[in-house]
C-alpha cells in the first residue's frame, strides 16, 4: 500500500489533473436520459390495417401528428395493465396533434371486442394485425411502443409495460408538441 502512495506523491500534477479534466469533459455530454430509446433511422413507418369495425386505416392518414404506436394483445398482462395510462395520456394530448394507435397482434376482432367490452373505456384507436404482417416494425416483445413524428418517421421505441401518464412521459411527449 505504501508503494502506491509513493507513486502518487511522486507524480507531477499534470499527470493526474489532465485525466481528471478529460473525465469531466466526457461526462458533460449532451446525452439526455429519455424514457424511450432514440431510433437512428430515416425510415418512414407504414401500415394499412383494419379497425374493429372492419374499416381500413393507414398511418399516412395521421401525417402532421405525432403518433404513439403500441403493439399489444389481450392475453398479455403488462399490455392490459398499461391501457388505462395510455388512455389518460391520449386524453391529455388528443387536441394537440397527438394520436395513440394500439395494434393488437395475432387476435381477431371478436376476441378484441369481447375484451374491450369487459374493460374500462378505451378512447384511442385500436387496429388489428391478425396475421402478424407488420414485421418491418421489428417488434420482438409485447408491449412495444414507438413514437412516430409528424412526418411519419419512427423516432423512439421502448419495450415493456410503462406508466404512460407519469410526469416523465407527459413531459417527454409534451416536448414534441410545444
OpenMM code with the backbone's topology and positions (N, CA, C; nanometers):
from openmm import Vec3, app, unit

residues = "UNK UNK UNK UNK UNK UNK UNK UNK UNK UNK UNK UNK UNK UNK UNK UNK UNK UNK UNK UNK UNK UNK UNK UNK UNK UNK UNK UNK UNK UNK UNK UNK UNK UNK UNK UNK UNK UNK UNK UNK UNK UNK UNK UNK UNK UNK UNK UNK UNK UNK UNK UNK UNK UNK UNK UNK UNK UNK UNK UNK UNK UNK UNK UNK UNK UNK UNK UNK UNK UNK UNK UNK UNK UNK UNK UNK UNK UNK UNK UNK UNK UNK UNK UNK UNK UNK UNK UNK UNK UNK UNK UNK UNK UNK UNK UNK UNK UNK UNK UNK UNK UNK UNK UNK UNK UNK UNK UNK UNK UNK UNK UNK UNK UNK UNK UNK UNK UNK UNK UNK UNK UNK UNK UNK UNK UNK UNK UNK UNK UNK UNK UNK UNK UNK UNK UNK UNK UNK UNK UNK UNK UNK UNK UNK UNK UNK UNK UNK UNK UNK UNK UNK UNK UNK UNK UNK UNK UNK UNK UNK UNK UNK UNK UNK UNK UNK UNK UNK UNK UNK UNK UNK UNK UNK UNK UNK UNK UNK".split()
positions = [
    Vec3(0.0824, -0.1190, 0.0000),
    Vec3(0.0000, 0.0000, 0.0000),
    Vec3(0.0867, 0.1252, 0.0000),
    Vec3(0.1945, 0.1211, 0.0720),
    Vec3(0.2814, 0.2397, 0.0767),
    Vec3(0.3440, 0.2667, -0.0584),
    Vec3(0.3657, 0.1609, -0.1391),
    Vec3(0.4233, 0.1824, -0.2719),
    Vec3(0.3302, 0.2682, -0.3577),
    Vec3(0.1999, 0.2442, -0.3458),
    Vec3(0.1029, 0.3221, -0.4238),
    Vec3(0.1095, 0.4685, -0.3851),
    Vec3(0.1172, 0.4970, -0.2542),
    Vec3(0.1233, 0.6359, -0.2095),
    Vec3(0.2532, 0.7025, -0.2526),
    Vec3(0.3599, 0.6292, -0.2550),
    Vec3(0.4871, 0.6847, -0.3012),
    Vec3(0.4759, 0.7219, -0.4486),
    Vec3(0.4149, 0.6346, -0.5270),
    Vec3(0.3970, 0.6632, -0.6705),
    Vec3(0.3106, 0.7867, -0.6885),
    Vec3(0.1982, 0.7931, -0.6173),
    Vec3(0.1078, 0.9078, -0.6304),
    Vec3(0.1784, 1.0358, -0.5878),
    Vec3(0.2519, 1.0318, -0.4775),
    Vec3(0.3212, 1.1519, -0.4283),
    Vec3(0.4300, 1.1981, -0.5235),
    Vec3(0.4887, 1.1089, -0.5984),
    Vec3(0.5955, 1.1446, -0.6909),
    Vec3(0.5431, 1.1874, -0.8281),
    Vec3(0.4138, 1.1712, -0.8501),
    Vec3(0.3556, 1.2103, -0.9787),
    Vec3(0.3530, 1.3619, -0.9910),
    Vec3(0.3735, 1.4077, -1.1085),
    Vec3(0.3624, 1.5506, -1.1351),
    Vec3(0.2139, 1.5853, -1.1427),
    Vec3(0.1752, 1.7034, -1.0990),
    Vec3(0.0333, 1.7414, -1.1005),
    Vec3(-0.0321, 1.7236, -1.2374),
    Vec3(0.0398, 1.7511, -1.3435),
    Vec3(-0.0172, 1.7392, -1.4770),
    Vec3(-0.0579, 1.5956, -1.5086),
    Vec3(0.0133, 1.4988, -1.4538),
    Vec3(-0.0160, 1.3579, -1.4815),
    Vec3(-0.1494, 1.3124, -1.4232),
    Vec3(-0.1958, 1.3722, -1.3170),
    Vec3(-0.3256, 1.3300, -1.2639),
    Vec3(-0.4344, 1.4338, -1.2837),
    Vec3(-0.3988, 1.5564, -1.3101),
    Vec3(-0.5005, 1.6582, -1.3363),
    Vec3(-0.5569, 1.6424, -1.4773),
    Vec3(-0.4704, 1.6163, -1.5745),
    Vec3(-0.5153, 1.6019, -1.7127),
    Vec3(-0.6212, 1.4912, -1.7282),
    Vec3(-0.5998, 1.3716, -1.6726),
    Vec3(-0.7067, 1.2705, -1.6832),
    Vec3(-0.8363, 1.3141, -1.6150),
    Vec3(-0.8279, 1.3870, -1.5052),
    Vec3(-0.9487, 1.4372, -1.4388),
    Vec3(-1.0235, 1.5359, -1.5263),
    Vec3(-0.9508, 1.6244, -1.5918),
    Vec3(-1.0141, 1.7224, -1.6810),
    Vec3(-1.0820, 1.6508, -1.7978),
    Vec3(-1.0145, 1.5530, -1.8563),
    Vec3(-1.0730, 1.4765, -1.9675),
    Vec3(-1.1991, 1.4034, -1.9206),
    Vec3(-1.1931, 1.3428, -1.8041),
    Vec3(-1.3101, 1.2736, -1.7482),
    Vec3(-1.4264, 1.3707, -1.7296),
    Vec3(-1.3983, 1.4901, -1.6801),
    Vec3(-1.5053, 1.5896, -1.6605),
    Vec3(-1.5667, 1.6307, -1.7935),
    Vec3(-1.4845, 1.6513, -1.8956),
    Vec3(-1.5366, 1.6920, -2.0258),
    Vec3(-1.6234, 1.5832, -2.0877),
    Vec3(-1.5807, 1.4591, -2.0767),
    Vec3(-1.6578, 1.3477, -2.1327),
    Vec3(-1.7891, 1.3315, -2.0585),
    Vec3(-1.7878, 1.3495, -1.9291),
    Vec3(-1.9106, 1.3308, -1.8513),
    Vec3(-2.0090, 1.4453, -1.8688),
    Vec3(-1.9682, 1.5528, -1.9313),
    Vec3(-2.0569, 1.6675, -1.9544),
    Vec3(-2.1154, 1.6637, -2.0945),
    Vec3(-2.1440, 1.5454, -2.1455),
    Vec3(-2.2009, 1.5345, -2.2790),
    Vec3(-2.3458, 1.5793, -2.2759),
    Vec3(-2.4023, 1.5972, -2.3937),
    Vec3(-2.5416, 1.6407, -2.4013),
    Vec3(-2.6384, 1.5232, -2.4091),
    Vec3(-2.5936, 1.4021, -2.3774),
    Vec3(-2.6846, 1.2874, -2.3740),
    Vec3(-2.7871, 1.3080, -2.2645),
    Vec3(-2.9136, 1.2973, -2.3026),
    Vec3(-3.0197, 1.3101, -2.2040),
    Vec3(-3.0806, 1.1731, -2.1807),
    Vec3(-3.1359, 1.1561, -2.0646),
    Vec3(-3.1958, 1.0283, -2.0297),
    Vec3(-3.3452, 1.0339, -2.0624),
    Vec3(-3.3834, 0.9788, -2.1774),
    Vec3(-3.5214, 0.9804, -2.2211),
    Vec3(-3.5928, 0.8526, -2.1783),
    Vec3(-3.7246, 0.8587, -2.1612),
    Vec3(-3.7987, 0.7380, -2.1233),
    Vec3(-3.8162, 0.6386, -2.2384),
    Vec3(-3.7770, 0.6790, -2.3591),
    Vec3(-3.7816, 0.5893, -2.4742),
    Vec3(-3.6439, 0.5928, -2.5404),
    Vec3(-3.6132, 0.4913, -2.6196),
    Vec3(-3.4839, 0.4820, -2.6864),
    Vec3(-3.4910, 0.5463, -2.8243),
    Vec3(-3.3989, 0.6372, -2.8513),
    Vec3(-3.3956, 0.7058, -2.9803),
    Vec3(-3.3625, 0.6067, -3.0912),
    Vec3(-3.4321, 0.6205, -3.2026),
    Vec3(-3.4096, 0.5374, -3.3202),
    Vec3(-3.3356, 0.6225, -3.4224),
    Vec3(-3.2203, 0.5774, -3.4633),
    Vec3(-3.1428, 0.6497, -3.5642),
    Vec3(-3.1733, 0.5921, -3.7013),
    Vec3(-3.2827, 0.6364, -3.7574),
    Vec3(-3.3242, 0.5878, -3.8878),
    Vec3(-3.4121, 0.6934, -3.9529),
    Vec3(-3.4067, 0.6984, -4.0816),
    Vec3(-3.4952, 0.7904, -4.1537),
    Vec3(-3.6061, 0.7122, -4.2236),
    Vec3(-3.6256, 0.5884, -4.1800),
    Vec3(-3.7264, 0.5016, -4.2404),
    Vec3(-3.8668, 0.5504, -4.2053),
    Vec3(-3.9494, 0.5627, -4.3069),
    Vec3(-4.0873, 0.6036, -4.2860),
    Vec3(-4.1690, 0.4836, -4.2396),
    Vec3(-4.2455, 0.5044, -4.1357),
    Vec3(-4.3305, 0.3982, -4.0811),
    Vec3(-4.4570, 0.3863, -4.1658),
    Vec3(-4.4996, 0.2628, -4.1878),
    Vec3(-4.6227, 0.2422, -4.2648),
    Vec3(-4.7028, 0.1264, -4.2067),
    Vec3(-4.8301, 0.1316, -4.2299),
    Vec3(-4.9191, 0.0181, -4.2104),
    Vec3(-5.0523, 0.0517, -4.2727),
    Vec3(-5.1276, -0.0506, -4.3044),
    Vec3(-5.2646, -0.0385, -4.3509),
    Vec3(-5.3383, -0.1557, -4.2886),
    Vec3(-5.4130, -0.1281, -4.1825),
    Vec3(-5.4770, -0.2337, -4.1047),
    Vec3(-5.6251, -0.2060, -4.0871),
    Vec3(-5.6965, -0.3047, -4.0399),
    Vec3(-5.8408, -0.2933, -4.0153),
    Vec3(-5.8669, -0.2443, -3.8732),
    Vec3(-5.9702, -0.1624, -3.8616),
    Vec3(-6.0197, -0.1209, -3.7309),
    Vec3(-6.1115, -0.2305, -3.6784),
    Vec3(-6.1610, -0.2128, -3.5587),
    Vec3(-6.2519, -0.3127, -3.5009),
    Vec3(-6.3845, -0.3210, -3.5755),
    Vec3(-6.4196, -0.2134, -3.6470),
    Vec3(-6.5422, -0.2184, -3.7272),
    Vec3(-6.5115, -0.2427, -3.8752),
    Vec3(-6.3953, -0.3049, -3.9026),
    Vec3(-6.3558, -0.3550, -4.0339),
    Vec3(-6.3294, -0.2468, -4.1391),
    Vec3(-6.2920, -0.1272, -4.0956),
    Vec3(-6.2530, -0.0224, -4.1903),
    Vec3(-6.1011, -0.0195, -4.1987),
    Vec3(-6.0486, 0.0089, -4.3176),
    Vec3(-5.9034, 0.0183, -4.3351),
    Vec3(-5.8536, 0.1527, -4.2860),
    Vec3(-5.7383, 0.1500, -4.2221),
    Vec3(-5.6767, 0.2720, -4.1711),
    Vec3(-5.5264, 0.2616, -4.1930),
    Vec3(-5.4675, 0.3669, -4.2486),
    Vec3(-5.3227, 0.3651, -4.2697),
    Vec3(-5.2580, 0.4749, -4.1852),
    Vec3(-5.1319, 0.4550, -4.1543),
    Vec3(-5.0597, 0.5525, -4.0737),
    Vec3(-5.0486, 0.6865, -4.1451),
    Vec3(-5.0445, 0.6853, -4.2769),
    Vec3(-5.0321, 0.8102, -4.3524),
    Vec3(-5.1500, 0.9051, -4.3273),
    Vec3(-5.2621, 0.8517, -4.2824),
    Vec3(-5.3779, 0.9361, -4.2508),
    Vec3(-5.3520, 1.0248, -4.1279),
    Vec3(-5.2477, 0.9942, -4.0527),
    Vec3(-5.2154, 1.0706, -3.9323),
    Vec3(-5.0973, 1.1646, -3.9531),
    Vec3(-5.0530, 1.1782, -4.0794),
    Vec3(-4.9405, 1.2673, -4.1084),
    Vec3(-4.9734, 1.4075, -4.0580),
    Vec3(-4.8757, 1.4707, -3.9960),
    Vec3(-4.8967, 1.6013, -3.9350),
    Vec3(-4.9162, 1.5916, -3.7848),
    Vec3(-4.9339, 1.4692, -3.7352),
    Vec3(-4.9486, 1.4456, -3.5915),
    Vec3(-4.8387, 1.3513, -3.5435),
    Vec3(-4.8038, 1.3654, -3.4182),
    Vec3(-4.7181, 1.2658, -3.3537),
    Vec3(-4.8081, 1.1494, -3.3142),
    Vec3(-4.7584, 1.0268, -3.3364),
    Vec3(-4.8396, 0.9082, -3.3112),
    Vec3(-4.7612, 0.8100, -3.2238),
    Vec3(-4.8221, 0.7714, -3.1139),
    Vec3(-4.7667, 0.6665, -3.0298),
    Vec3(-4.8308, 0.5362, -3.0760),
    Vec3(-4.7498, 0.4433, -3.1280),
    Vec3(-4.7995, 0.3164, -3.1802),
    Vec3(-4.7603, 0.2067, -3.0822),
    Vec3(-4.8612, 0.1436, -3.0235),
    Vec3(-4.8406, 0.0437, -2.9195),
    Vec3(-4.8845, -0.0932, -2.9712),
    Vec3(-4.7930, -0.1909, -2.9672),
    Vec3(-4.8241, -0.3281, -3.0058),
    Vec3(-4.8592, -0.4060, -2.8798),
    Vec3(-4.9733, -0.4763, -2.8814),
    Vec3(-5.0250, -0.5415, -2.7607),
    Vec3(-5.1115, -0.6619, -2.7963),
    Vec3(-5.1552, -0.7340, -2.6938),
    Vec3(-5.2515, -0.8439, -2.7086),
    Vec3(-5.3330, -0.8547, -2.5798),
    Vec3(-5.4521, -0.9099, -2.5908),
    Vec3(-5.5397, -0.9196, -2.4732),
    Vec3(-5.4872, -1.0175, -2.3691),
    Vec3(-5.4097, -1.1184, -2.4100),
    Vec3(-5.3560, -1.2188, -2.3180),
    Vec3(-5.2298, -1.1714, -2.2461),
    Vec3(-5.1779, -1.0577, -2.2882),
    Vec3(-5.0530, -1.0035, -2.2326),
    Vec3(-5.0851, -0.9144, -2.1122),
    Vec3(-5.0563, -0.9633, -1.9919),
    Vec3(-5.0897, -0.8893, -1.8688),
    Vec3(-5.0257, -0.7499, -1.8646),
    Vec3(-4.8960, -0.7345, -1.8959),
    Vec3(-4.8387, -0.5988, -1.8955),
    Vec3(-4.9071, -0.5059, -1.9965),
    Vec3(-4.9464, -0.5617, -2.1115),
    Vec3(-5.0172, -0.4814, -2.2131),
    Vec3(-5.1486, -0.4289, -2.1567),
    Vec3(-5.2223, -0.5172, -2.0927),
    Vec3(-5.3528, -0.4815, -2.0371),
    Vec3(-5.3376, -0.3804, -1.9239),
    Vec3(-5.2356, -0.3989, -1.8407),
    Vec3(-5.2153, -0.3066, -1.7275),
    Vec3(-5.1828, -0.1650, -1.7731),
    Vec3(-5.1191, -0.1499, -1.8891),
    Vec3(-5.0815, -0.0144, -1.9318),
    Vec3(-5.1916, 0.0575, -2.0103),
    Vec3(-5.2996, -0.0101, -2.0426),
    Vec3(-5.4080, 0.0531, -2.1190),
    Vec3(-5.4656, 0.1765, -2.0486),
    Vec3(-5.4975, 0.1718, -1.9186),
    Vec3(-5.5515, 0.2932, -1.8555),
    Vec3(-5.4567, 0.4132, -1.8632),
    Vec3(-5.3269, 0.3894, -1.8471),
    Vec3(-5.2344, 0.5030, -1.8541),
    Vec3(-5.2192, 0.5530, -1.9975),
    Vec3(-5.2266, 0.4643, -2.0954),
    Vec3(-5.2286, 0.5080, -2.2357),
    Vec3(-5.3523, 0.5933, -2.2621),
    Vec3(-5.4653, 0.5502, -2.2077),
    Vec3(-5.5892, 0.6259, -2.2266),
    Vec3(-5.5791, 0.7648, -2.1633),
    Vec3(-5.5197, 0.7719, -2.0444),
    Vec3(-5.5014, 0.9019, -1.9789),
    Vec3(-5.4088, 0.9924, -2.0596),
    Vec3(-5.3022, 0.9361, -2.1147),
    Vec3(-5.2102, 1.0145, -2.1980),
    Vec3(-5.2829, 1.0651, -2.3222),
    Vec3(-5.3624, 0.9797, -2.3831),
    Vec3(-5.4387, 1.0201, -2.5011),
    Vec3(-5.5322, 1.1369, -2.4682),
    Vec3(-5.6042, 1.1271, -2.3581),
    Vec3(-5.6971, 1.2344, -2.3196),
    Vec3(-5.6234, 1.3666, -2.2971),
    Vec3(-5.5044, 1.3577, -2.2424),
    Vec3(-5.4273, 1.4787, -2.2126),
    Vec3(-5.3836, 1.5508, -2.3409),
    Vec3(-5.3485, 1.4768, -2.4449),
    Vec3(-5.2890, 1.5373, -2.5640),
    Vec3(-5.3716, 1.5248, -2.6920),
    Vec3(-5.4928, 1.4732, -2.6844),
    Vec3(-5.5696, 1.4451, -2.8063),
    Vec3(-5.5997, 1.5699, -2.8895),
    Vec3(-5.6001, 1.6862, -2.8294),
    Vec3(-5.6279, 1.8094, -2.9031),
    Vec3(-5.5010, 1.8814, -2.9474),
    Vec3(-5.3863, 1.8133, -2.9408),
    Vec3(-5.2580, 1.8780, -2.9714),
    Vec3(-5.1791, 1.8028, -3.0777),
    Vec3(-5.2435, 1.7603, -3.1852),
    Vec3(-5.1752, 1.6859, -3.2915),
    Vec3(-5.1032, 1.5626, -3.2383),
    Vec3(-5.1725, 1.4871, -3.1545),
    Vec3(-5.1168, 1.3654, -3.0954),
    Vec3(-5.2221, 1.2565, -3.1008),
    Vec3(-5.1788, 1.1386, -3.1425),
    Vec3(-5.2683, 1.0233, -3.1511),
    Vec3(-5.2025, 0.9025, -3.0856),
    Vec3(-5.2847, 0.8119, -3.0391),
    Vec3(-5.2365, 0.6818, -2.9939),
    Vec3(-5.3086, 0.5765, -3.0756),
    Vec3(-5.2300, 0.4836, -3.1296),
    Vec3(-5.2854, 0.3711, -3.2034),
    Vec3(-5.2325, 0.2447, -3.1379),
    Vec3(-5.3234, 0.1604, -3.0924),
    Vec3(-5.2857, 0.0326, -3.0329),
    Vec3(-5.3111, -0.0761, -3.1364),
    Vec3(-5.2051, -0.1448, -3.1752),
    Vec3(-5.2160, -0.2506, -3.2752),
    Vec3(-5.2161, -0.3844, -3.2032),
    Vec3(-5.3311, -0.4520, -3.2088),
    Vec3(-5.3424, -0.5833, -3.1471),
    Vec3(-5.2766, -0.6852, -3.2395),
    Vec3(-5.1925, -0.7683, -3.1801),
    Vec3(-5.1122, -0.8626, -3.2565),
    Vec3(-5.1697, -1.0044, -3.2453),
    Vec3(-5.2094, -1.0610, -3.3599),
    Vec3(-5.2437, -1.2021, -3.3670),
    Vec3(-5.3816, -1.2421, -3.3187),
    Vec3(-5.4700, -1.1462, -3.2954),
    Vec3(-5.6047, -1.1805, -3.2495),
    Vec3(-5.7080, -1.1194, -3.3434),
    Vec3(-5.8259, -1.1812, -3.3480),
    Vec3(-5.9294, -1.1318, -3.4385),
    Vec3(-6.0193, -1.0288, -3.3680),
    Vec3(-6.1044, -0.9657, -3.4469),
    Vec3(-6.1910, -0.8587, -3.3969),
    Vec3(-6.2844, -0.9070, -3.2863),
    Vec3(-6.3352, -1.0275, -3.2986),
    Vec3(-6.4274, -1.0788, -3.1966),
    Vec3(-6.3594, -1.0884, -3.0597),
    Vec3(-6.2392, -1.1421, -3.0567),
    Vec3(-6.1646, -1.1550, -2.9306),
    Vec3(-6.1361, -1.0172, -2.8711),
    Vec3(-6.0907, -0.9254, -2.9548),
    Vec3(-6.0557, -0.7910, -2.9064),
    Vec3(-6.1806, -0.7164, -2.8612),
    Vec3(-6.2895, -0.7258, -2.9373),
    Vec3(-6.4146, -0.6601, -2.8964),
    Vec3(-6.4671, -0.7161, -2.7643),
    Vec3(-6.4609, -0.8471, -2.7465),
    Vec3(-6.5032, -0.9072, -2.6186),
    Vec3(-6.4200, -0.8527, -2.5032),
    Vec3(-6.2900, -0.8392, -2.5253),
    Vec3(-6.2028, -0.7834, -2.4224),
    Vec3(-6.2413, -0.6389, -2.3911),
    Vec3(-6.2597, -0.5581, -2.4944),
    Vec3(-6.2903, -0.4159, -2.4758),
    Vec3(-6.4229, -0.3976, -2.4028),
    Vec3(-6.5195, -0.4837, -2.4299),
    Vec3(-6.6492, -0.4743, -2.3641),
    Vec3(-6.6436, -0.5057, -2.2158),
    Vec3(-6.5352, -0.5699, -2.1709),
    Vec3(-6.5238, -0.6046, -2.0287),
    Vec3(-6.4207, -0.5184, -1.9555),
    Vec3(-6.3663, -0.4192, -2.0215),
    Vec3(-6.2654, -0.3330, -1.9585),
    Vec3(-6.3148, -0.1889, -1.9572),
    Vec3(-6.2394, -0.1034, -1.8906),
    Vec3(-6.2777, 0.0382, -1.8890),
    Vec3(-6.2674, 0.0955, -2.0297),
    Vec3(-6.3374, 0.2050, -2.0551),
    Vec3(-6.3409, 0.2613, -2.1909),
    Vec3(-6.2009, 0.2907, -2.2457),
    Vec3(-6.1855, 0.2659, -2.3751),
    Vec3(-6.0615, 0.2972, -2.4466),
    Vec3(-6.0970, 0.4002, -2.5523),
    Vec3(-6.0355, 0.5173, -2.5417),
    Vec3(-6.0704, 0.6280, -2.6308),
    Vec3(-5.9824, 0.6371, -2.7548),
    Vec3(-5.8684, 0.5698, -2.7541),
    Vec3(-5.7779, 0.5788, -2.8683),
    Vec3(-5.8088, 0.4687, -2.9695),
    Vec3(-5.7465, 0.4770, -3.0853),
    Vec3(-5.7718, 0.3857, -3.1967),
    Vec3(-5.7073, 0.2496, -3.1731),
    Vec3(-5.7843, 0.1438, -3.2020),
    Vec3(-5.7323, 0.0074, -3.1948),
    Vec3(-5.7399, -0.0530, -3.3349),
    Vec3(-5.6276, -0.1088, -3.3784),
    Vec3(-5.6200, -0.1751, -3.5085),
    Vec3(-5.5830, -0.3210, -3.4887),
    Vec3(-5.6089, -0.4016, -3.5914),
    Vec3(-5.5840, -0.5455, -3.5848),
    Vec3(-5.4754, -0.5872, -3.6829),
    Vec3(-5.3764, -0.6575, -3.6318),
    Vec3(-5.2753, -0.7221, -3.7149),
    Vec3(-5.2894, -0.8720, -3.6903),
    Vec3(-5.4002, -0.9278, -3.7369),
    Vec3(-5.4358, -1.0673, -3.7087),
    Vec3(-5.3290, -1.1658, -3.7541),
    Vec3(-5.2681, -1.1405, -3.8693),
    Vec3(-5.1717, -1.2344, -3.9263),
    Vec3(-5.0265, -1.1972, -3.8952),
    Vec3(-5.0098, -1.1007, -3.8090),
    Vec3(-4.8765, -1.0524, -3.7702),
    Vec3(-4.7946, -1.0190, -3.8956),
    Vec3(-4.8499, -0.9291, -3.9761),
    Vec3(-4.7887, -0.8888, -4.1024),
    Vec3(-4.6870, -0.7749, -4.0882),
    Vec3(-4.6894, -0.7040, -3.9784),
    Vec3(-4.6041, -0.5853, -3.9651),
    Vec3(-4.4627, -0.6191, -3.9166),
    Vec3(-4.3964, -0.7073, -3.9866),
    Vec3(-4.2614, -0.7478, -3.9461),
    Vec3(-4.1597, -0.6352, -3.9631),
    Vec3(-4.1876, -0.5402, -4.0505),
    Vec3(-4.0931, -0.4297, -4.0725),
    Vec3(-4.0779, -0.3412, -3.9485),
    Vec3(-4.1712, -0.3500, -3.8549),
    Vec3(-4.1613, -0.2713, -3.7320),
    Vec3(-4.0647, -0.3352, -3.6326),
    Vec3(-4.0232, -0.4568, -3.6565),
    Vec3(-3.9244, -0.5275, -3.5733),
    Vec3(-3.9663, -0.5345, -3.4261),
    Vec3(-4.0894, -0.5751, -3.4049),
    Vec3(-4.1396, -0.5954, -3.2687),
    Vec3(-4.0926, -0.7323, -3.2224),
    Vec3(-4.0168, -0.7338, -3.1137),
    Vec3(-3.9624, -0.8592, -3.0618),
    Vec3(-4.0329, -0.9049, -2.9349),
    Vec3(-4.1070, -0.8157, -2.8723),
    Vec3(-4.1789, -0.8472, -2.7486),
    Vec3(-4.2977, -0.7523, -2.7402),
    Vec3(-4.3977, -0.7922, -2.6632),
    Vec3(-4.5079, -0.7000, -2.6395),
    Vec3(-4.5242, -0.6818, -2.4893),
    Vec3(-4.5626, -0.5633, -2.4466),
    Vec3(-4.5886, -0.4459, -2.5293),
    Vec3(-4.4594, -0.3814, -2.5807),
    Vec3(-4.4656, -0.3339, -2.7032),
    Vec3(-4.3613, -0.2496, -2.7619),
    Vec3(-4.4309, -0.1268, -2.8164),
    Vec3(-4.3701, -0.0114, -2.7905),
    Vec3(-4.4326, 0.1154, -2.8288),
    Vec3(-4.3328, 0.2013, -2.9049),
    Vec3(-4.3803, 0.2633, -3.0113),
    Vec3(-4.2995, 0.3514, -3.0955),
    Vec3(-4.3589, 0.4908, -3.0948),
    Vec3(-4.2735, 0.5912, -3.1052),
    Vec3(-4.3201, 0.7274, -3.1280),
    Vec3(-4.2841, 0.7634, -3.2708),
    Vec3(-4.3864, 0.7996, -3.3475),
    Vec3(-4.3702, 0.8384, -3.4875),
    Vec3(-4.3892, 0.9888, -3.4953),
    Vec3(-4.2968, 1.0566, -3.5633),
    Vec3(-4.3067, 1.2030, -3.5699),
    Vec3(-4.4124, 1.2478, -3.6704),
    Vec3(-4.4308, 1.3779, -3.6806),
    Vec3(-4.5362, 1.4343, -3.7650),
    Vec3(-4.5106, 1.4160, -3.9148),
    Vec3(-4.3922, 1.3666, -3.9511),
    Vec3(-4.3612, 1.3378, -4.0912),
    Vec3(-4.3717, 1.1882, -4.1223),
    Vec3(-4.4020, 1.1064, -4.0189),
    Vec3(-4.4197, 0.9633, -4.0396),
    Vec3(-4.2950, 0.8802, -4.0154),
    Vec3(-4.1954, 0.9357, -3.9487),
    Vec3(-4.0709, 0.8636, -3.9202),
    Vec3(-4.0704, 0.8138, -3.7759),
    Vec3(-4.0319, 0.6878, -3.7570),
    Vec3(-4.0188, 0.6346, -3.6209),
    Vec3(-3.8976, 0.7007, -3.5567),
    Vec3(-3.9185, 0.7647, -3.4412),
    Vec3(-3.8073, 0.8349, -3.3766),
    Vec3(-3.7697, 0.7765, -3.2401),
    Vec3(-3.8622, 0.7069, -3.1751),
    Vec3(-3.8330, 0.6460, -3.0445),
    Vec3(-3.9040, 0.5121, -3.0333),
    Vec3(-3.8479, 0.4258, -2.9478),
    Vec3(-3.9044, 0.2931, -2.9241),
    Vec3(-3.8787, 0.2548, -2.7787),
    Vec3(-3.9717, 0.1808, -2.7208),
    Vec3(-3.9500, 0.1248, -2.5879),
    Vec3(-4.0275, -0.0061, -2.5771),
    Vec3(-3.9674, -0.1024, -2.5075),
    Vec3(-4.0333, -0.2305, -2.4841),
    Vec3(-4.0742, -0.2403, -2.3383),
    Vec3(-4.1828, -0.3107, -2.3133),
    Vec3(-4.2264, -0.3355, -2.1768),
    Vec3(-4.3359, -0.2421, -2.1308),
    Vec3(-4.3935, -0.2777, -2.0178),
    Vec3(-4.5026, -0.2005, -1.9574),
    Vec3(-4.4500, -0.0677, -1.9056),
    Vec3(-4.5228, 0.0394, -1.9348),
    Vec3(-4.4853, 0.1737, -1.8895),
    Vec3(-4.6060, 0.2417, -1.8263),
    Vec3(-4.5771, 0.3407, -1.7453),
    Vec3(-4.6811, 0.4260, -1.6871),
    Vec3(-4.6870, 0.5516, -1.7740),
    Vec3(-4.7679, 0.5440, -1.8784),
    Vec3(-4.7702, 0.6482, -1.9813),
    Vec3(-4.8202, 0.7822, -1.9307),
    Vec3(-4.8953, 0.7825, -1.8217),
    Vec3(-4.9460, 0.9094, -1.7682),
    Vec3(-4.8577, 0.9626, -1.6559),
    Vec3(-4.7366, 0.9106, -1.6423),
    Vec3(-4.6426, 0.9598, -1.5412),
    Vec3(-4.5876, 1.0964, -1.5845),
    Vec3(-4.5424, 1.1773, -1.4904),
    Vec3(-4.4837, 1.3075, -1.5261),
    Vec3(-4.3694, 1.2942, -1.6271),
    Vec3(-4.2927, 1.1870, -1.6173),
    Vec3(-4.1800, 1.1652, -1.7084),
    Vec3(-4.2275, 1.1539, -1.8536),
    Vec3(-4.3298, 1.0722, -1.8785),
    Vec3(-4.3785, 1.0553, -2.0153),
    Vec3(-4.4590, 1.1765, -2.0622),
    Vec3(-4.5345, 1.2367, -1.9732),
    Vec3(-4.6102, 1.3569, -2.0114),
    Vec3(-4.5144, 1.4668, -2.0558),
    Vec3(-4.4070, 1.4852, -1.9816),
    Vec3(-4.3072, 1.5856, -2.0172),
    Vec3(-4.2387, 1.5491, -2.1496),
    Vec3(-4.2079, 1.4221, -2.1668),
    Vec3(-4.1418, 1.3753, -2.2888),
    Vec3(-4.2285, 1.4019, -2.4108),
    Vec3(-4.3545, 1.3600, -2.4069),
    Vec3(-4.4455, 1.3806, -2.5208),
    Vec3(-4.4705, 1.5300, -2.5417),
    Vec3(-4.4893, 1.6018, -2.4347),
    Vec3(-4.5140, 1.7462, -2.4420),
    Vec3(-4.3990, 1.8195, -2.5130),
    Vec3(-4.2772, 1.7719, -2.4947),
    Vec3(-4.1608, 1.8379, -2.5556),
    Vec3(-4.1672, 1.8375, -2.7079),
    Vec3(-4.2390, 1.7427, -2.7671),
    Vec3(-4.2534, 1.7372, -2.9121),
    Vec3(-4.3701, 1.8215, -2.9615),
    Vec3(-4.4669, 1.8433, -2.8766),
    Vec3(-4.5898, 1.9084, -2.9206),
    Vec3(-4.5882, 2.0591, -2.8997),
    Vec3(-4.4943, 2.1065, -2.8218),
    Vec3(-4.4898, 2.2530, -2.7933),
    Vec3(-4.3994, 2.3258, -2.8877),
] * unit.nanometer
topology = app.Topology()
chain = topology.addChain("A")
for resn in residues:
    res = topology.addResidue(resn, chain)
    for name in ("N", "CA", "C"):
        topology.addAtom(name, app.Element.getBySymbol(name[0]), res)
